[in-house]
Amino acid sequence: MRALIGLGNPGRRYQMTRHNAGFLFLDYLSYKQNIPFRPGKGDYYFSEAVFGRQKIVMIKPTTYVNNSGLAVRQAMEAFSVTREELLVVYDDFHLPFGVLRFRARGGDGGHNGIKSIVFELESSEFCRLKIGTGAEFTDAVDFVLSDFSKPETERLKSLFKTAFFGVETWIEKGIEQAMNVYNRNYDSTEIN
């Protein structure tokens, strides 16, 4: 079993915000697999799917981004998932829009959701997929809680398609291969 954790804030108000890139990616996968999310036995929604031959549980915390760690810990216990089987998907405003970054571990980079997960798991040793949401702003809080622009929203589908292939690579060949193939700078208009 592997677990994809998508970070975001629940509710319509936040649905298309940059901070919800993780939620939006999992929604894309859920739609692609035609498997809806349902309430979990904790502060999260979940959906189960099979990618290749690997069973995957997708988790969307309902704790708001800043307390994501609580839901991640609950889901890990409920589905018997270890840190080594996690991939946390989230927004990164340090990266230009359209850039994907897989990481095997790391600090929180100022992201409160990652900070919460590190606190709850007492470790920063878990895989991540950062989705670049743009790096031009004056106020970080206002920026991450702002909606994607219309052109960006139109380009998300192609970006998520590439991210999906990256996740498949992580599942089948490991994080190092996903990093080698998908950690490159590109504008999402280049994605086929």
C-alpha positions in Angstrom: 0.0 0.0 0.0 1.2 3.5 -0.9 -0.4 6.8 0.2 -0.7 10.0 -1.7 -1.4 12.9 0.6 -2.7 16.0 -1.1 -2.6 19.2 1.0 -5.2 21.9 0.9 -8.0 23.7 2.7 -11.6 22.3 2.7 -14.5 24.3 1.5 -15.6 26.1 -1.7 -13.9 29.4 -0.6 -10.5 27.7 -1.1 -11.2 25.3 -3.9 -9.2 26.9 -6.7 -6.5 28.6 -4.6 -2.8 28.0 -5.0 -2.6 26.4 -1.5 -5.0 23.7 -2.8 -2.7 22.4 -5.5 -2.4 19.1 -3.6 -6.2 18.7 -3.3 -6.6 19.7 -7.0 -4.1 17.1 -8.1 -5.8 14.3 -6.1 -9.2 15.5 -7.5 -7.7 15.1 -11.0 -6.6 11.5 -10.2 -9.9 10.7 -8.6 -11.8 11.9 -11.7 -9.4 10.1 -14.0 -9.9 6.8 -12.0 -13.6 7.5 -11.5 -13.3 6.8 -7.8 -14.8 9.4 -5.5 -13.6 10.5 -2.1 -15.5 9.5 1.0 -15.1 10.4 4.7 -12.4 8.5 6.6 -12.2 7.5 10.2 -10.5 10.7 11.2 -10.0 14.2 9.9 -9.7 13.3 6.2 -11.4 12.1 3.1 -9.9 9.1 1.2 -10.2 7.3 -2.1 -8.6 4.0 -3.0 -7.2 3.1 -6.4 -4.8 0.8 -8.1 -1.9 2.3 -10.1 -0.3 -0.5 -12.1 -0.3 -3.4 -9.6 0.1 -1.2 -6.6 -2.8 -0.3 -4.3 -2.9 3.4 -3.5 -4.9 5.3 -0.9 -5.3 9.0 -1.6 -5.9 11.3 1.4 -7.3 14.8 1.6 -7.0 16.2 5.2 -10.0 18.3 6.5 -7.9 20.0 9.1 -6.8 22.9 7.0 -3.3 23.1 5.7 -1.7 24.3 8.9 -2.8 21.1 10.8 -2.3 18.6 8.1 0.0 16.4 10.2 -2.9 15.3 12.5 -4.9 13.9 9.5 -1.7 12.3 8.0 -0.9 10.5 11.2 -4.6 9.3 11.6 -4.6 8.0 8.0 -1.3 6.3 8.3 -2.6 4.4 11.4 -5.9 3.6 9.7 -4.3 2.2 6.5 -1.1 0.8 8.1 1.1 3.0 5.9 4.7 3.8 6.9 6.7 7.0 6.2 8.5 5.2 3.4 5.2 4.6 1.6 4.1 8.3 1.7 4.2 10.9 -1.0 2.9 14.3 0.1 1.8 16.6 -2.7 1.6 20.3 -2.1 2.1 23.8 -3.4 5.4 25.6 -3.5 5.5 29.3 -4.1 9.3 29.3 -4.4 8.9 27.5 -7.7 7.6 29.0 -10.9 4.2 27.8 -12.1 4.5 24.6 -14.1 7.6 23.2 -12.3 7.4 19.9 -10.5 9.9 18.8 -7.8 10.1 15.3 -6.3 12.1 15.1 -3.1 13.0 12.2 -0.9 13.1 14.3 2.2 13.8 17.8 3.3 12.8 20.8 5.5 9.5 22.5 5.5 10.5 25.4 3.3 8.2 27.7 5.2 5.2 25.5 4.3 3.0 25.2 7.4 1.4 21.9 6.2 4.8 20.3 5.9 5.8 21.7 9.2 2.8 20.1 10.8 3.5 16.7 9.2 7.1 16.8 10.3 5.9 17.7 13.9 3.3 14.9 14.0 5.6 12.2 12.5 8.7 13.4 14.4 10.6 13.1 11.1 11.2 14.9 7.8 12.0 11.6 6.2 9.1 11.3 3.7 8.8 11.8 0.0 7.3 14.9 -1.5 6.0 16.3 -4.8 6.1 20.0 -4.9 3.9 21.8 -7.4 5.2 25.2 -8.4 2.5 27.8 -8.1 4.4 30.9 -9.1 7.1 33.0 -7.4 6.0 36.6 -8.0 4.2 38.1 -5.1 4.6 40.7 -2.3 2.6 39.0 0.4 2.9 35.2 0.7 -0.3 34.6 2.6 -2.4 36.6 0.2 -0.7 34.8 -2.7 -1.2 31.2 -1.6 -4.9 32.0 -0.8 -5.5 33.6 -4.2 -7.1 31.7 -7.0 -5.1 30.4 -9.9 -5.4 32.8 -12.9 -7.6 31.6 -15.8 -4.6 30.8 -18.0 -3.0 28.8 -15.1 -6.2 26.9 -14.4 -6.4 25.9 -18.1 -2.8 24.6 -17.9 -3.3 22.7 -14.7 -4.7 19.6 -16.5 -1.6 19.2 -18.6 0.6 19.8 -15.6 -1.3 17.2 -13.6 -1.0 14.7 -16.4 2.8 15.0 -16.2 2.6 14.8 -12.4 0.5 11.6 -12.7 3.3 10.0 -14.8 5.8 11.1 -12.1 3.7 9.5 -9.4 3.5 6.3 -11.4 7.3 6.4 -11.7 7.7 6.9 -8.0 5.4 3.9 -7.4 7.1 1.6 -9.9 10.7 2.7 -9.8 11.2 4.8 -6.7 11.8 8.4 -5.7 15.3 8.7 -7.3 14.0 7.8 -10.7 11.0 10.2 -10.3 13.5 12.9 -9.4 15.8 12.1 -12.3 13.0 12.2 -14.9 10.6 14.9 -13.7 12.7 17.4 -11.8 13.4 19.8 -14.6 12.5 23.4 -15.2 9.8 23.8 -17.8 6.8 25.9 -18.5 3.6 23.9 -18.5 2.8 25.0 -22.0 5.5 22.6 -23.1 3.7 19.6 -21.6 2.0 17.3 -24.1 
